[in-house]
Amino acid sequence: MENHFLSEYEEEKNKEKELVRSLESSFKQLNDRFIETVLAQDSYSNDERTNAMAYFDKMNNQVSNIYNALNEKINNASTEIEHK
C-alpha cells in the first residue's frame, strides 16, 4: 500500500514539475517571438529598441523568479510529505 502511494506521489510530483517547465518554456517562446517581431520592424528607433530589450530582459528575469519560486514550493512540499 505504501509503495503504491509513493509511486503515485512521485508520478504527481513529476507531472507538477513538468507543468511548471512547460509554462516557463511557453512563456519564453512567446516572449522571444514578440521580441523578434517588435525588433524586426524598422519603424522603431534604436532607443525604442534598447528600451524594449531592457523591458523584455526584466520581464524574463521576473518570470524566472516566479518559476523558481514555484519549483521551490514543490520541493518544499515534497520534503515535508516525505518526512512524515
Secondary structure as GFF3:
##gff-version 3
##sequence-region A 1 84
A	DSSP	alpha_helix	2	40	.	.	.	ID=ss1
A	DSSP	alpha_helix	46	82	.	.	.	ID=ss2
###
